[in-house]
Amino acid sequence: MEAPQEFSESYDVVVVGGGAAGLLTALLLARGGCSVAVLEARRIGDGTTGHSTGKVSLLQGTKLRRALRTNPLSVVRRYVEAGTEGQAWLRRYCEGHGLPVPGRVASTYAVTERGEDRARAELEAARQAGLAVRWTSDTELPFAVRGAVELDDQFQVDPVRMLNLLVADVVAEGGQVHEQVRAIGVHHAGDGVRVRTDDGRDLRAGVAVVATNQPALLRGLFFARLQATRSYAATFAGAWAPAGMHLSADDDVRSLRSVDTGGERLLMVGGAGHVTGRGAAAAHRDRLLDWARETFPDATLREAWSAQDQSPVDGLPYVGPAVPGDHRIHVVTGFDKWGLSTAPAAALLLAADLLGGSRPDWADALRSWSPRQVLAAPRAAAANAEVGWQLACGHAGRLLAGDRPPLCTHLGGVLTWNDAEDSWDCPLHGSRFGADGEVLEGPATRPLR
Ligand SMILES: Cc1cc2nc3c(=O)[nH]c(=O)nc-3n(C[C@H](O)[C@H](O)[C@H](O)COP(=O)(O)OP(=O)(O)OC[C@H]3O[C@@H](n4cnc5c(N)ncnc54)[C@H](O)[C@@H]3O)c2cc1C
């Protein structure tokens, strides 16, 4: 980024979080004439967007089938409509800025019998939701596959280049983007909000949009409706590289696509997801890398990384007021590893609401609060019972441990050491801290002592 900008006295909107959701929202608001500041705790690209696998697809693994468990078909159809409008917007945006987004086939494939059952159920769910999907047993994948759902004309994007374009555009529209400024509090004040930052500022704004991915800074108990799951990705040289973008429906989810870097085509793989802070992280990562090396013996590892995203208990993202009826603090989270594909729709919806435009017909699919979430109450209860169990087991184990692990500054969970990334991770709600105790990811906002 260029030289830091001066802060203003006040803004129409402060957006907390400089990932895809925050920057897209900021851009639309700035274009709509709002004075906007984006606060990014780390560097642009350090969050989940910059570490995603870059697929912008309406076929999203087995998501539609899962969403139908807790949502009526009419709402799932609107989720697809939202994604379609957002995807078209992002395609136009990238093409208009010289960022190549060639069309690709997306697939949900199956290697195992269970995977095939899920993939066929996804085929049915996707058809019902209005997608022009087909079933095939003839895929480009170079290993035995039982079959796959396919959808034409999806695309992939370099997420870091996309974020950098968005930053430049926000600034060109008169907005501000401040890196290495962490919001530590968002409160109502008068008829607006105040946003406190870790460098001692108290910014005034009419509205705050909390786009931090993890549910930090919010009332509304979002952390109890979300589960943070971490997963791994890697690039390999010298291996087969696909033309399409593929995701398996099997228990061991695998993602495959190609990436072109400086004249070289690499294979990108992803998978081995798990709840953050639970299990040995390096073992999860190695499971993915070993699979890639066995499947593609000529492959040479180039780079490996991991990231996490929030899965909502009722399957669809939360976009809107942080508590019902509050029109000053808005939230956008719960993309369930599909935020690159869905954040554009979330931003279009927030912009319509905050600029007073007409709400899209599909708005109902992306709601922060909705009666349909009652349907997900058993899943929320099960997830929170598991959190309670993890809390109790963690503390019992800690009493016996010689070298006691630190406690999370969010709700006191016993942290586990992440041996893949040298961080302390919380098995309750996914907060992460560096080895020096600094917050890497919330909902925690205070460092370890
Ligand atoms: C391994 C992996 C692969 C993925 N691949 C895909 C894919 O192929 N296609 C797809 O559609 N989706 C994919 N996703 C999901 C997608 O990347 C996310 O849903 C999306 O990037 C979320 O965007 P965001 O803006 O909400 O979060 P982020 O990109 O994480 O942005 C949030 C930002 O907020 C900042 N922040 C946090 N707290 C504060 C604070 N207190 N103050 C200031 N700033 C703060 C963070 O530093 C961060 O930069 C993937 C996810 C993972 C984990």
The ligand as a Gaussian input file, in Angstrom:
#p B3LYP/6-31G(d) Opt

LIG

0 1
 C       -8.243000     -22.621000       3.033000
 C       -9.431000     -21.834000       2.538000
 C       -9.727000     -21.803000       1.180000
 C      -10.825000     -21.074000       0.723000
 N      -11.103000     -21.075000      -0.606000
 C      -12.202000     -20.428000      -1.057000
 C      -12.547000     -20.465000      -2.431000
 O      -11.876000     -21.098000      -3.248000
 N      -13.655000     -19.801000      -2.833000
 C      -14.455000     -19.114000      -1.957000
 O      -15.464000     -18.559000      -2.370000
 N      -14.123000     -19.032000      -0.644000
 C      -13.030000     -19.679000      -0.184000
 N      -12.713000     -19.641000       1.137000
 C      -13.514000     -18.804000       2.030000
 C      -13.152000     -17.351000       1.870000
 O      -11.757000     -17.209000       1.762000
 C      -13.673000     -16.563000       3.070000
 O      -15.025000     -16.875000       3.284000
 C      -13.558000     -15.073000       2.808000
 O      -12.251000     -14.769000       2.419000
 C      -13.945000     -14.295000       4.041000
 O      -13.723000     -12.933000       3.772000
 P      -13.798000     -11.891000       4.933000
 O      -13.577000     -10.559000       4.356000
 O      -15.054000     -12.138000       5.703000
 O      -12.617000     -12.323000       5.934000
 P      -11.045000     -11.996000       5.878000
 O      -10.530000     -12.092000       4.524000
 O      -10.426000     -12.854000       6.940000
 O      -10.986000     -10.500000       6.320000
 C      -11.224000     -10.084000       7.653000
 C      -10.133000      -9.111000       8.011000
 O      -10.464000      -8.509000       9.253000
 C       -9.266000      -8.253000       9.933000
 N       -9.603000      -8.074000      11.344000
 C       -9.977000      -9.010000      12.239000
 N      -10.228000      -8.442000      13.438000
 C      -10.011000      -7.110000      13.286000
 C      -10.117000      -6.003000      14.164000
 N      -10.515000      -6.158000      15.432000
 N       -9.818000      -4.781000      13.679000
 C       -9.433000      -4.610000      12.387000
 N       -9.323000      -5.638000      11.529000
 C       -9.614000      -6.873000      11.961000
 C       -8.426000      -9.478000       9.649000
 O       -7.044000      -9.221000       9.855000
 C       -8.778000      -9.779000       8.198000
 O       -7.857000      -9.226000       7.295000
 C      -11.631000     -20.364000       1.625000
 C      -11.343000     -20.394000       2.990000
 C      -10.258000     -21.132000       3.452000
 C       -9.994000     -21.178000       4.921000

